[in-house]
């Protein structure tokens, strides 16, 4: 049944689109004008006053950026200008109907809002408020008002299809429509269906860290992305996008979110993996072993895997060893300071310089302290030089004056000449020496090679005895043997980054002020501590799920140590899953209940679908998989075949290709082909979602171990609508 105000709403949409078209045309003219002015100013550089022309270029360039940004922003929302409306009355003001969309648009004559940005304070009423009296926050001040109604719109390709009046957004029809949609559009449409508990995290205190334990499918990634968008909207005058960074689990994931960020207005934010950021920030040339090296070994059961070293390297104990290393290096360097002289005059005492280096400037990285000490010495040399020259000139004036009073002419001439010559030789020599005093003095301080320093710790017995005196001889020998060959692993990155930050310091281009980490459960405490101390900020948004902690042998198994590391952090949990159907989550919850971690079962949003289906297969049958893929493709677009290991995925993809099935083996560098059957190792599927998922086991099913339970849980929770289990028996899937 059509909404009684459907026609009025359709007319309003037509008005908004018409107004936007006019603004777009004006923006296009502004862009063209700015471009033309820049071209003229460039030409004027040939014969006009260059400073005036440069000023014109800069002014028009800024105007060009503003006009272009407005044009691009409007073009992005033209086909869907808004998705909701609130009928709201602020306390003491007239009631108004506010249309909510992805960006703001104001009437240029009246300055009344045509569309209100979803990130604005008043839009919070839509996400959080029930009908009736409500409160909301504006820059720390609580505002009151009355919410008469909330309305949602289904608008596609600029056409209004449906109008719905609602109270709460928790189980509304718009959400159900979004959840029933395709995986490739879910992220881009999430802003219209943000739920109250998600909204609470997106808008949580922006100047404090936050830790989110979110169940699979609870929207952790979208919350992180929208919190970035909200952060820039709210704090944009204090921060720019280059000072924010999202750390993703792999490059495949970065590609997965690439289309979403520009739509949220955060296209210029730094996106990286932890490994890539460390290599970029330190400038170290490191060829890393596969980040999943230990993971694959554990799954393949080919040899006993010693996890003691990766576990140690992820600990705060290891962080303390690196800090002790830095402190010892600083002490060694402090010994090099001795008294500073110009000629025979002492400018600075060694004890004072050592105190400055070790205490007053201890907050600086070592090499930055050295630069600071050079500046201190230069400053003192300049000051003392003036005093020395003044004293010496006065002394020579007095001596020469006395010599001029000598009665004997021959002797008088000889004495005056002697003192004048000494003065004319000594004064310039002191002035010349003062110019090079600091430079020559500082030559004793050499720059460090971070890789060599760290290698010394890994292999040098004396260094280990100094930094880890509690280690036994056997422990040191075992540690040294493990590092005999120069191989770099993901677990070494925290130490290398920490040492670089504490010794060399961070370049401005790599000083990130706000960090967003997805899949944070796969980080070690030392990695988080290294980032926090190296960047000198605790403004982190950390989202993860301990149930998906497939690297728990060297990473987080509990949130409490993270909360201790970030004492200002708030802690939130999300237990509702918006991704999977009730039927699929029932299977996932059976696996979740077997885990060692004490985690509550996930609550699926009420959405039913097909029962997960088991397909018996004694050996991998590419033809059977191909037939199943074709059947699923008739219903869904994105389909994944998730395998236990990388080796399995490689083997199965080849078999599928031989059988003529259009399949793509996903790795971290792959661009996803939506038409292909996506073959994915279980560990790489984390963070992704697909319309339908096939989990296949050949001869080796999932074992009932902490790691493989988590890998299986990850695999099952990737599916939005359909789940197919393919193996010899249900026991292969711990069911």
C-alpha positions as CSV (number, residue, x, y, z in Angstrom):
1,X,0.0,0.0,0.0
2,X,1.4,3.4,-1.0
3,X,2.2,5.9,1.6
4,X,-0.5,8.7,1.8
5,X,2.2,11.4,1.3
6,X,4.0,9.6,-1.5
7,X,3.2,12.2,-4.2
8,X,4.3,15.1,-2.0
9,X,7.5,13.3,-1.3
10,X,8.1,12.6,-5.0
11,X,7.6,16.3,-5.7
12,X,10.0,17.2,-3.0
13,X,12.6,14.8,-4.4
14,X,12.1,16.4,-7.9
15,X,12.6,19.9,-6.3
16,X,15.8,18.8,-4.5
17,X,17.2,17.2,-7.7
18,X,16.4,20.3,-9.7
19,X,18.0,22.5,-7.1
20,X,21.1,20.3,-7.0
21,X,21.3,20.4,-10.8
22,X,21.4,24.2,-10.7
23,X,24.1,24.2,-8.0
24,X,26.1,21.7,-10.1
25,X,25.8,23.9,-13.1
26,X,27.0,26.8,-11.1
27,X,29.9,24.7,-9.6
28,X,30.9,23.7,-13.1
29,X,31.0,27.4,-14.1
30,X,33.1,28.2,-11.0
31,X,35.5,25.4,-11.8
32,X,35.9,26.6,-15.3
33,X,36.4,30.2,-14.1
34,X,39.0,29.2,-11.6
35,X,40.8,27.1,-14.2
36,X,40.8,30.1,-16.6
37,X,42.1,32.5,-13.9
38,X,44.9,30.1,-13.1
39,X,45.9,29.9,-16.8
40,X,45.9,33.7,-17.1
41,X,47.9,34.1,-13.9
42,X,50.4,31.5,-15.2
43,X,50.7,33.5,-18.5
44,X,51.1,36.8,-16.5
45,X,54.2,35.4,-14.8
46,X,56.0,36.2,-18.1
47,X,55.7,40.0,-17.8
48,X,53.8,41.0,-14.6
49,X,55.0,41.3,-11.0
50,X,55.6,37.6,-10.1
51,X,54.5,37.9,-6.5
52,X,51.1,39.3,-7.5
53,X,50.6,36.5,-10.1
54,X,51.7,33.8,-7.6
55,X,49.1,35.2,-5.2
56,X,46.4,35.0,-7.9
57,X,47.4,31.4,-8.7
58,X,47.2,30.3,-5.0
59,X,43.9,32.1,-4.5
60,X,42.3,30.6,-7.6
61,X,43.7,27.2,-6.8
62,X,42.0,27.2,-3.4
63,X,38.8,28.4,-5.0
64,X,39.2,25.7,-7.7
65,X,39.5,23.0,-5.0
66,X,36.5,24.2,-3.2
67,X,34.3,24.4,-6.3
68,X,35.6,21.0,-7.5
69,X,35.0,19.4,-4.1
70,X,31.4,20.7,-4.0
71,X,30.8,19.6,-7.6
72,X,32.2,16.1,-6.9
73,X,30.2,15.8,-3.7
74,X,26.9,16.7,-5.3
75,X,27.5,14.4,-8.3
76,X,28.1,11.5,-5.9
77,X,24.7,11.9,-4.3
78,X,22.7,13.2,-7.2
79,X,20.9,9.9,-7.7
80,X,20.2,9.5,-4.0
81,X,20.2,12.9,-2.3
82,X,18.9,11.7,1.0
83,X,17.6,8.5,2.7
84,X,15.6,9.7,5.7
85,X,13.7,12.6,7.2
86,X,13.0,13.8,10.7
87,X,10.2,16.1,11.8
88,X,11.9,17.7,14.7
89,X,11.5,20.7,17.0
90,X,14.5,22.2,18.9
91,X,13.6,23.6,22.2
92,X,12.5,27.2,21.8
93,X,12.4,27.0,18.0
94,X,9.8,26.2,15.3
95,X,9.5,22.6,14.2
96,X,11.2,21.7,10.9
97,X,11.4,18.7,8.5
98,X,15.1,17.8,7.9
99,X,16.1,15.5,5.1
100,X,19.2,13.4,5.9
101,X,21.8,12.4,3.4
102,X,25.5,11.7,2.9
103,X,26.5,15.4,2.6
104,X,25.0,18.8,3.5
105,X,23.3,21.1,1.0
106,X,22.0,24.6,1.9
107,X,19.8,27.1,0.1
108,X,22.2,29.8,-0.9
109,X,19.6,32.6,-0.5
110,X,18.0,31.5,2.9
111,X,20.8,29.3,4.2
112,X,18.1,26.9,5.2
113,X,19.2,23.2,4.9
114,X,18.0,21.4,1.8
115,X,19.8,18.2,3.0
116,X,21.5,17.6,6.4
117,X,24.7,15.6,6.6
118,X,24.3,12.3,8.5
119,X,27.3,13.3,10.7
120,X,25.7,16.5,11.9
121,X,24.6,16.6,15.6
122,X,20.9,16.9,14.8
123,X,21.1,13.8,12.6
124,X,22.0,11.9,15.7
125,X,18.3,12.2,16.6
126,X,17.4,10.0,13.7
127,X,19.9,7.2,14.6
128,X,19.4,7.3,18.4
129,X,16.1,8.9,19.2
130,X,12.7,7.4,19.8
131,X,9.7,9.5,19.0
132,X,9.0,12.1,21.7
133,X,11.3,14.2,23.8
134,X,15.0,13.7,22.9
135,X,18.4,15.1,23.8
136,X,21.5,15.3,21.6
137,X,25.0,16.7,22.0
138,X,26.4,19.7,20.2
139,X,30.0,20.4,20.9
140,X,29.7,19.1,24.5
141,X,26.5,20.9,25.2
142,X,23.2,19.0,25.7
143,X,20.4,20.1,23.5
144,X,16.7,19.2,23.9
145,X,13.9,18.9,21.5
146,X,10.9,16.9,20.4
147,X,10.9,14.3,17.6
148,X,7.5,14.0,16.0
149,X,8.3,11.4,13.3
150,X,11.1,9.5,11.5
151,X,10.7,8.6,7.8
152,X,12.8,6.5,5.5
153,X,13.0,6.6,1.7
154,X,13.9,4.0,-0.9
155,X,15.5,6.0,-3.7
156,X,17.3,4.4,-6.6
157,X,18.7,6.1,-9.7
158,X,17.0,9.3,-8.8
159,X,13.5,7.8,-8.5
160,X,11.4,7.4,-5.3
161,X,10.2,3.9,-4.8
162,X,8.9,3.8,-1.2
163,X,8.2,5.9,1.8
164,X,8.1,4.4,5.3
165,X,7.4,6.0,8.7
166,X,9.3,4.3,11.6
167,X,10.0,4.5,15.3
168,X,13.2,2.5,16.0
169,X,15.7,1.6,13.2
170,X,16.7,-1.7,14.8
171,X,14.5,-4.1,12.8
172,X,13.1,-1.7,10.2
173,X,12.3,-2.6,6.6
174,X,15.2,-0.5,5.1
175,X,17.7,-2.5,7.2
176,X,16.1,-5.8,6.0
177,X,16.3,-4.6,2.4
178,X,20.0,-3.7,2.9
179,X,20.8,-7.0,4.5
180,X,19.1,-8.9,1.7
181,X,21.1,-7.0,-0.9
182,X,24.3,-7.9,-2.6
183,X,27.7,-8.0,-0.8
184,X,29.3,-5.6,-3.2
185,X,26.9,-2.7,-2.3
186,X,26.5,-3.3,1.4
187,X,29.3,-1.1,2.5
188,X,28.3,1.8,0.4
189,X,24.7,1.8,1.7
190,X,25.4,1.3,5.4
191,X,25.0,4.9,6.3
192,X,21.2,4.7,5.8
193,X,20.9,1.7,8.2
194,X,23.3,2.5,11.0
195,X,21.9,1.1,14.2
196,X,21.8,2.7,17.6
197,X,24.6,0.6,19.1
198,X,26.7,1.2,16.0
199,X,26.0,4.9,16.0
200,X,27.0,5.1,19.7
201,X,30.5,3.9,18.7
202,X,30.8,6.0,15.6
203,X,30.1,9.2,17.6
204,X,31.9,8.1,20.8
205,X,34.3,10.7,22.3
206,X,36.7,11.5,19.4
207,X,39.6,12.6,21.6
208,X,39.8,9.3,23.5
209,X,40.7,5.8,22.3
210,X,38.1,3.2,21.9
211,X,38.2,-0.7,21.9
212,X,35.4,-2.6,20.2
213,X,34.8,-6.3,20.6
214,X,32.5,-7.0,17.7
215,X,31.0,-10.3,16.7
216,X,31.4,-11.5,13.1
217,X,29.1,-9.5,10.9
218,X,28.4,-6.8,13.5
219,X,29.6,-4.1,11.3
220,X,33.1,-3.5,12.8
221,X,34.6,-2.4,9.6
222,X,31.8,-0.1,8.5
223,X,31.8,1.4,12.0
224,X,35.5,2.2,11.7
225,X,35.1,3.7,8.3
226,X,32.1,5.8,9.4
227,X,33.9,6.9,12.5
228,X,36.8,8.2,10.3
229,X,34.2,10.1,8.3
230,X,32.5,11.5,11.4
231,X,35.9,12.4,12.8
232,X,36.9,14.5,9.8
233,X,33.5,16.1,9.7
234,X,33.7,17.1,13.4
235,X,37.4,17.7,13.9
236,X,38.4,18.6,10.3
237,X,39.6,22.1,11.3
238,X,42.1,20.5,13.7
239,X,43.1,17.5,11.6
240,X,43.5,16.8,7.9
241,X,43.0,13.4,6.3
242,X,46.8,12.9,5.9
243,X,47.1,12.8,9.7
244,X,44.7,9.8,10.0
245,X,45.5,6.3,9.1
246,X,43.5,3.1,8.8
247,X,45.6,-0.1,9.3
248,X,44.0,-3.0,7.4
249,X,44.9,-6.7,7.8
250,X,46.1,-7.0,4.1
251,X,46.1,-5.3,0.8
252,X,43.1,-7.3,-0.4
253,X,41.1,-5.7,2.3
254,X,42.3,-2.2,1.3
255,X,41.1,-2.9,-2.2
256,X,37.8,-4.1,-0.7
257,X,37.1,-0.8,1.1
258,X,38.6,1.4,-1.6
259,X,35.2,2.3,-3.2
260,X,33.7,3.2,0.2
261,X,36.1,5.8,1.4
262,X,35.6,8.5,-1.2
263,X,31.8,8.2,-0.8
264,X,32.3,8.9,2.9
265,X,34.5,12.0,2.2
266,X,37.7,10.3,3.4
267,X,39.4,9.4,0.1
268,X,42.7,10.9,1.1
269,X,43.2,9.1,4.3
270,X,46.3,6.9,4.5
271,X,45.5,3.2,4.1
272,X,48.1,0.6,4.9
273,X,49.0,-2.6,6.4
274,X,51.1,-2.6,9.6
275,X,54.1,-4.1,7.7
276,X,53.9,-1.6,4.8
277,X,53.6,1.4,7.2
278,X,56.6,0.3,9.3
279,X,58.7,-0.2,6.2
280,X,57.6,3.1,4.8
281,X,58.0,5.1,8.1
282,X,61.5,3.6,8.8
283,X,62.8,3.5,5.3
284,X,64.2,0.0,6.0
285,X,64.6,-2.4,3.1
286,X,63.1,-5.6,4.6
287,X,62.1,-8.7,2.7
288,X,59.6,-10.2,5.0
289,X,58.7,-13.9,5.3
290,X,55.1,-14.6,4.6
291,X,53.1,-13.1,7.5
292,X,51.1,-16.4,7.7
293,X,54.3,-18.5,7.9
294,X,53.6,-19.9,11.3
295,X,49.9,-20.2,10.6
296,X,50.4,-22.4,7.6
297,X,53.0,-24.5,9.5
298,X,50.5,-25.0,12.4
299,X,47.8,-26.1,9.9
300,X,50.0,-28.4,7.9
301,X,51.3,-30.3,10.9
302,X,54.5,-31.0,9.1
303,X,56.8,-30.2,12.0
304,X,56.7,-29.1,15.6
305,X,56.4,-25.4,15.5
306,X,58.3,-23.4,18.1
307,X,56.0,-20.5,19.0
308,X,58.0,-19.2,22.0
309,X,60.0,-16.7,19.9
310,X,57.1,-15.1,18.0
311,X,55.2,-15.0,21.3
312,X,58.1,-13.3,23.0
313,X,58.5,-10.8,20.2
314,X,54.9,-9.7,20.6
315,X,55.1,-9.2,24.4
316,X,55.6,-6.1,26.5
317,X,58.6,-7.9,28.0
318,X,60.2,-7.6,24.6
319,X,59.2,-3.9,24.5
320,X,61.0,-3.4,27.8
321,X,64.2,-5.0,26.4
322,X,64.1,-2.6,23.5
323,X,63.6,0.3,25.8
324,X,66.6,-0.8,27.9
325,X,68.6,-1.1,24.7
326,X,67.8,2.5,23.8
327,X,68.6,3.6,27.4
328,X,72.0,1.8,27.2
329,X,72.8,3.4,23.8
330,X,72.0,6.8,25.3
331,X,74.4,6.2,28.2
332,X,77.1,5.1,25.8
333,X,76.6,8.2,23.8
334,X,76.6,10.5,26.9
335,X,80.1,9.4,27.8
336,X,81.3,11.0,24.5
337,X,80.5,14.4,25.8
338,X,83.5,16.3,27.3
339,X,84.2,20.0,27.9
340,X,83.7,22.4,25.1
341,X,86.5,24.9,24.5
342,X,87.2,27.9,22.2
343,X,91.0,28.2,22.3
344,X,91.7,27.9,26.1
345,X,88.3,29.1,27.2
346,X,85.8,26.5,28.5
347,X,82.4,27.1,27.0
348,X,80.5,24.2,28.5
349,X,81.2,21.5,31.1
350,X,80.8,17.8,30.1
351,X,78.7,17.1,33.2
352,X,76.2,19.8,32.1
353,X,76.0,18.4,28.6
354,X,75.5,14.9,29.9
355,X,72.7,16.0,32.2
356,X,71.0,17.8,29.3
357,X,71.3,14.7,27.0
358,X,70.2,12.1,29.5
359,X,67.6,14.0,31.5
360,X,66.3,17.3,30.1
361,X,66.1,16.0,26.5
362,X,65.2,12.4,27.4
363,X,61.8,12.8,25.8
364,X,63.4,13.1,22.4
365,X,64.7,10.3,20.2
366,X,68.5,9.9,20.6
367,X,69.5,11.4,17.2
368,X,67.1,14.3,17.8
369,X,68.8,14.8,21.1
370,X,72.1,15.0,19.3
371,X,70.7,17.7,17.0
372,X,69.4,19.6,20.1
373,X,72.8,19.3,21.7
374,X,74.5,20.8,18.6
375,X,72.1,23.7,18.8
376,X,72.9,24.2,22.5
377,X,76.6,24.2,21.8
378,X,76.2,26.6,18.9
379,X,74.1,29.0,21.1
380,X,76.6,28.9,23.9
381,X,79.6,29.4,21.5
382,X,77.9,32.5,20.0
383,X,77.2,34.0,23.4
384,X,80.6,33.2,24.9
385,X,82.5,34.2,21.8
386,X,81.1,37.7,22.2
387,X,82.2,37.8,25.9
388,X,85.6,36.4,25.0
389,X,86.2,38.9,22.2
390,X,85.0,41.8,24.3
391,X,87.3,40.8,27.2
392,X,90.2,40.2,24.9
393,X,89.8,43.4,22.9
394,X,89.5,45.3,26.2
395,X,92.6,43.5,27.5
396,X,94.6,44.3,24.4
397,X,93.4,47.9,24.4
398,X,94.7,48.3,28.0
399,X,98.0,46.6,27.2
400,X,98.6,48.6,24.0
401,X,97.6,51.8,25.9
402,X,100.2,51.1,28.5
403,X,102.8,50.3,25.8
404,X,102.1,53.6,24.2
405,X,103.3,55.3,27.4
406,X,106.7,53.7,27.3
407,X,109.3,56.5,27.2
408,X,111.8,54.7,25.0
409,X,110.7,55.1,21.4
410,X,112.4,51.9,20.1
411,X,111.0,49.8,22.9
412,X,107.6,51.5,22.7
413,X,107.4,50.6,19.0
414,X,108.4,47.0,19.6
415,X,105.9,46.5,22.4
416,X,103.0,48.1,20.6
417,X,103.7,46.2,17.4
418,X,104.0,42.9,19.3
419,X,100.6,43.3,21.1
420,X,98.9,44.5,18.0
421,X,100.2,41.6,16.0
422,X,99.1,39.1,18.7
423,X,95.6,40.8,18.8
424,X,95.2,40.8,15.1
425,X,96.2,37.1,14.9
426,X,94.3,35.8,18.0
427,X,91.0,37.6,17.6
428,X,90.3,36.4,14.0
429,X,91.5,32.9,15.0
430,X,89.0,32.7,17.8
431,X,86.2,34.0,15.5
432,X,87.2,31.4,12.9
433,X,87.4,28.6,15.6
434,X,83.9,29.6,16.9
435,X,82.4,29.0,13.5
436,X,83.5,25.4,13.4
437,X,83.5,24.5,17.1
438,X,80.1,22.8,17.2
439,X,80.6,21.0,13.9
440,X,84.0,19.6,14.8
441,X,82.8,18.7,18.3
442,X,79.7,16.8,17.0
443,X,81.7,14.6,14.6
444,X,82.2,12.1,17.4
445,X,78.5,11.3,17.3
446,X,77.7,8.8,14.6
447,X,74.2,7.9,13.3
448,X,72.8,4.5,14.0
449,X,72.0,1.7,11.7
450,X,68.7,0.3,13.1
451,X,68.9,-3.1,11.3
452,X,72.5,-3.6,12.6
453,X,71.5,-2.6,16.1
454,X,68.6,-5.0,16.1
455,X,70.7,-7.8,14.5
456,X,73.2,-7.3,17.3
457,X,70.5,-8.0,19.8
458,X,69.3,-11.1,17.9
459,X,72.8,-12.6,17.6
460,X,75.2,-11.1,20.1
461,X,75.6,-12.9,23.4
462,X,77.0,-9.9,25.2
463,X,74.1,-7.7,24.2
464,X,71.6,-10.3,25.2
465,X,73.3,-10.7,28.6
466,X,72.9,-7.0,29.1
467,X,69.3,-6.7,28.0
468,X,68.0,-10.1,29.1
469,X,70.0,-11.0,32.2
470,X,67.3,-13.4,33.3
471,X,67.9,-15.6,30.3
472,X,69.8,-18.8,30.8
473,X,72.8,-19.7,28.6
474,X,70.6,-22.3,26.9
475,X,67.9,-19.7,26.2
476,X,70.4,-17.3,24.7
477,X,72.0,-20.1,22.5
478,X,68.6,-21.2,21.3
479,X,67.6,-17.6,20.5
480,X,70.9,-16.9,18.6
481,X,70.6,-20.1,16.7
482,X,67.1,-19.2,15.5
483,X,68.5,-15.9,14.1
484,X,71.7,-17.2,12.6
485,X,70.3,-16.5,9.1
486,X,69.2,-13.0,8.5
487,X,65.4,-13.4,8.0
488,X,62.8,-10.8,8.8
489,X,59.3,-11.8,10.0
490,X,56.2,-9.8,10.8
491,X,57.0,-10.3,14.5
492,X,60.3,-8.3,14.1
493,X,58.5,-5.2,12.9
494,X,57.4,-3.8,16.2
495,X,60.9,-3.9,17.6
496,X,62.4,-2.3,14.4
497,X,59.7,0.5,14.5
498,X,60.2,1.0,18.2
499,X,64.0,1.4,17.9
500,X,63.6,3.7,14.9
501,X,61.1,5.9,16.7
502,X,63.2,6.0,19.9
503,X,66.6,6.5,18.1
504,X,65.9,8.4,14.9
505,X,62.4,9.8,15.4
506,X,59.6,10.0,12.9
507,X,59.5,12.3,9.9
508,X,56.6,14.7,9.6
509,X,55.2,12.8,6.7
510,X,54.8,9.7,8.8
511,X,53.6,11.3,12.0
512,X,50.0,10.0,12.3
513,X,47.9,11.6,15.0
514,X,44.8,9.3,14.8
515,X,44.9,5.6,14.1
516,X,42.0,3.2,13.1
517,X,42.9,-0.5,13.3
518,X,40.6,-3.2,11.9
519,X,41.1,-6.8,12.9
520,X,43.1,-5.6,16.0
521,X,42.9,-9.0,17.6
522,X,45.7,-10.1,15.3
523,X,48.0,-7.4,16.6
524,X,50.5,-8.1,19.5
525,X,50.6,-5.9,22.5
526,X,54.1,-4.8,21.5
527,X,52.8,-3.7,18.0
528,X,50.1,-1.6,19.7
529,X,52.6,-0.2,22.2
530,X,55.2,0.6,19.5
531,X,52.6,2.5,17.5
532,X,51.3,4.4,20.5
533,X,54.8,5.4,21.8
534,X,56.4,5.9,18.3
535,X,53.5,8.2,17.2
536,X,53.1,9.7,20.6
537,X,49.3,9.4,20.6
538,X,46.7,7.2,22.1
539,X,43.9,8.4,19.8
540,X,43.2,4.9,18.4
541,X,40.0,3.3,17.3
542,X,40.5,-0.5,17.6
543,X,37.9,-2.9,16.4
544,X,38.3,-6.7,16.4
545,X,36.9,-10.0,17.5
546,X,38.8,-12.4,19.7
547,X,36.8,-15.3,18.2
548,X,38.5,-14.5,14.9
549,X,42.0,-14.2,16.5
550,X,43.7,-16.7,14.2
551,X,47.2,-15.4,15.2
552,X,46.5,-15.7,18.9
553,X,49.8,-17.7,19.3
554,X,51.5,-14.3,19.2
555,X,48.7,-11.7,19.4
556,X,45.8,-10.8,21.6
557,X,43.7,-13.3,23.6
558,X,42.2,-10.9,26.0
559,X,41.2,-7.2,25.9
560,X,42.3,-6.5,29.5
561,X,46.0,-5.9,28.6
562,X,44.9,-3.6,25.8
563,X,42.8,-1.6,28.2
564,X,45.8,-1.3,30.5
565,X,47.9,-0.1,27.6
566,X,45.3,2.5,26.8
567,X,43.9,3.5,30.2
568,X,41.8,6.3,28.7
569,X,40.0,3.9,26.3
570,X,36.3,3.2,26.4
571,X,35.3,-0.4,25.8
572,X,32.3,-1.4,23.7
573,X,30.8,-4.7,22.6
574,X,28.7,-5.6,19.6
575,X,26.9,-8.9,19.7
576,X,24.4,-8.6,16.9
577,X,25.3,-9.9,13.5
578,X,23.8,-8.0,10.5
579,X,25.6,-10.1,7.9
580,X,24.4,-13.7,8.1
581,X,21.0,-15.3,8.3
582,X,19.7,-17.0,11.4
583,X,20.3,-20.4,9.8
584,X,23.9,-19.7,9.0
585,X,24.6,-18.1,12.4
586,X,23.2,-21.2,14.1
587,X,26.1,-23.2,12.5
588,X,28.7,-20.5,13.3
589,X,27.5,-20.4,16.9
590,X,28.0,-24.1,17.3
591,X,31.7,-23.6,16.4
592,X,31.9,-20.5,18.6
593,X,30.6,-22.4,21.6
594,X,33.6,-24.8,21.3
595,X,36.2,-22.0,21.7
596,X,38.5,-21.5,24.7
597,X,37.6,-17.8,25.0
598,X,34.6,-17.0,27.1
599,X,32.6,-15.2,24.4
600,X,28.8,-15.0,24.3
601,X,27.0,-16.4,21.2
602,X,26.2,-14.0,18.4
603,X,22.7,-12.7,18.1
604,X,21.7,-12.7,14.4
605,X,19.2,-10.0,13.3
606,X,15.9,-11.5,12.4
607,X,16.5,-12.6,8.8
608,X,15.8,-16.0,7.5
609,X,17.3,-17.8,4.5
610,X,18.3,-21.2,3.2
611,X,19.5,-23.8,5.6
612,X,23.3,-24.4,5.2
613,X,23.7,-27.4,3.0
614,X,26.2,-30.3,3.3
615,X,27.5,-31.9,0.1
616,X,29.3,-35.2,0.5
617,X,32.5,-35.5,-1.6
618,X,35.2,-38.0,-1.0
619,X,37.8,-36.2,-3.1
620,X,37.8,-32.7,-4.6
621,X,35.4,-32.8,-7.6
622,X,35.9,-29.6,-9.7
623,X,32.9,-30.5,-12.0
624,X,30.5,-30.8,-9.1
625,X,31.8,-27.5,-7.6
626,X,31.4,-25.9,-11.0
627,X,27.8,-27.0,-11.2
628,X,27.0,-25.8,-7.7
629,X,28.7,-22.4,-8.6
630,X,26.5,-22.1,-11.7
631,X,23.3,-22.8,-9.6
632,X,24.3,-20.2,-7.0
633,X,25.2,-17.6,-9.6
634,X,21.6,-17.7,-10.8
635,X,20.6,-16.2,-7.3
636,X,23.7,-14.3,-6.2
637,X,26.7,-12.3,-7.5
638,X,29.7,-12.8,-5.2
639,X,30.5,-16.5,-4.5
640,X,33.6,-17.7,-2.6
641,X,35.1,-21.1,-2.2
642,X,37.0,-21.0,1.1
643,X,39.7,-23.5,1.7
644,X,41.6,-24.4,4.8
645,X,45.1,-23.6,3.6
646,X,46.9,-21.6,0.9
647,X,48.2,-24.9,-0.5
648,X,44.6,-26.2,-0.8
649,X,43.4,-23.0,-2.4
650,X,46.2,-23.1,-5.0
651,X,45.5,-26.8,-5.8
652,X,41.7,-26.4,-6.0
653,X,42.0,-23.3,-8.3
654,X,44.1,-25.2,-10.7
655,X,41.7,-28.1,-10.7
656,X,38.7,-25.7,-11.3
657,X,40.5,-24.0,-14.2
658,X,41.3,-27.4,-15.8
659,X,37.6,-28.2,-15.5
660,X,36.6,-25.0,-17.3
661,X,35.3,-23.2,-14.2
662,X,35.8,-19.4,-14.2
663,X,37.7,-19.2,-10.9
664,X,40.1,-16.7,-9.3
665,X,42.7,-17.4,-6.6
666,X,42.6,-14.5,-4.2
667,X,45.9,-13.3,-2.8
668,X,46.7,-10.0,-1.0
669,X,47.4,-8.2,-4.3
670,X,44.4,-9.5,-6.2
671,X,41.7,-7.2,-7.6
672,X,38.5,-9.1,-7.2
673,X,36.7,-10.4,-10.2
674,X,33.0,-10.4,-9.2
675,X,32.1,-12.8,-12.0
676,X,34.5,-15.5,-10.9
677,X,34.3,-18.2,-8.2
678,X,36.7,-16.6,-5.7
679,X,39.0,-19.2,-4.2
680,X,40.2,-18.0,-0.8
681,X,42.4,-19.4,1.9
682,X,40.5,-19.3,5.2
683,X,43.0,-16.9,6.9
684,X,42.7,-14.4,4.0
685,X,38.9,-14.4,4.0
686,X,38.8,-12.6,7.4
687,X,37.1,-9.2,7.0
688,X,35.5,-10.0,3.7
689,X,31.9,-11.0,3.0
690,X,30.2,-12.8,0.1
691,X,26.6,-13.5,-1.0
692,X,27.3,-17.2,-0.9
693,X,30.2,-19.3,0.5
694,X,31.3,-22.8,-0.1
695,X,33.7,-24.3,2.4
696,X,35.6,-27.2,1.0
697,X,37.7,-29.9,2.8
698,X,39.6,-32.5,0.8
699,X,41.3,-35.2,2.8
700,X,42.1,-33.0,5.7
701,X,39.1,-31.5,7.6
702,X,39.2,-28.8,10.3
703,X,40.7,-30.2,13.5
704,X,39.3,-29.4,16.9
705,X,42.2,-27.1,17.9
706,X,42.0,-23.4,19.0
707,X,43.4,-22.2,15.7
708,X,41.3,-24.3,13.3
709,X,38.1,-23.7,15.3
710,X,38.7,-20.0,14.7
711,X,39.6,-20.5,11.0
712,X,36.4,-22.4,10.5
713,X,34.4,-19.8,12.4
714,X,35.9,-17.1,10.2
715,X,35.0,-19.1,7.0
716,X,31.3,-19.7,8.0
717,X,30.7,-16.1,9.0
718,X,31.7,-14.7,5.6
719,X,28.4,-15.8,4.1
720,X,25.5,-13.4,3.8
721,X,22.8,-15.6,2.3
722,X,24.0,-19.2,1.5
723,X,26.5,-21.6,3.1
724,X,27.5,-24.9,1.5
725,X,29.8,-27.3,3.3
726,X,31.7,-29.7,1.0
727,X,33.7,-32.6,2.5
728,X,33.7,-36.3,3.5
729,X,31.5,-35.8,6.5
730,X,30.1,-33.2,8.8
731,X,32.9,-34.1,11.2
732,X,35.2,-32.2,8.8
733,X,33.4,-29.1,10.0
734,X,33.4,-29.9,13.7
735,X,29.6,-30.5,13.4
